Amino acid sequence: MAHYSFTTLWRLDAPVAAVWTAVTEVERWPQWWRGVEAVVQLRPGDPAGVGAIHRYTWKSKLPYRLIFEMETTHVEPYRRLEGRAQGELQGTGCWSFDAAGGVTTERYGWNVQTTQTWMNLLAPLARPLFAWNHDVVMAWGGAGLAQLLGARLLTDAVEIEQREQPVNKN
């Protein structure tokens, strides 16, 4: 499988509570996050949301869709939200939130492997294209979130860090 590690950073002039609410209401993402075609709850979690499972369908600039399920594994309100992905992507994701001076800094770490044979076969050549595609989707998310909240996106920087080279196991 091909391994990818991405870090996305959004800074918004919005209160952390508003940013937290928008990010944790995942079933509403298709309303404001271009590229998110559908989010369906498969299982509710505990009162904090731990254990909830949602199925996500994503479509981006490239002509393919990704479908995976995400289980919420950790919730620390207004600070941290973690989950585990299974499906066409598998791995972990972690949102962290920090607020200072009316600005919320939101960081998303995404450490995943692709499970589709075609993606793994293309990874040695297409890795930069897949990374660019990720950047596009995350930029759409930052812009959509800012618009939803009536806030300014102070940076839509998407930092990409690739810790491991693709490994094809087919």
Buried (B, 14 or more C-beta within 10 A) or exposed (E): BBBBBBBBBBBBBBBBEBBBEBBBEBEBBBEBBBBBBBBEEEEEBEEEBBEBBBBBBBBBEBEEEBEBBBBBBEBEEBEEBBBBBEBBBBBBBBBBBEBEEEBBBBBBBBBBBBBBEEBBBBBEEBBEEBBBBBBBBBBBBBBBBBEBBEBEBBEBBBEBEBEEEBEEEE
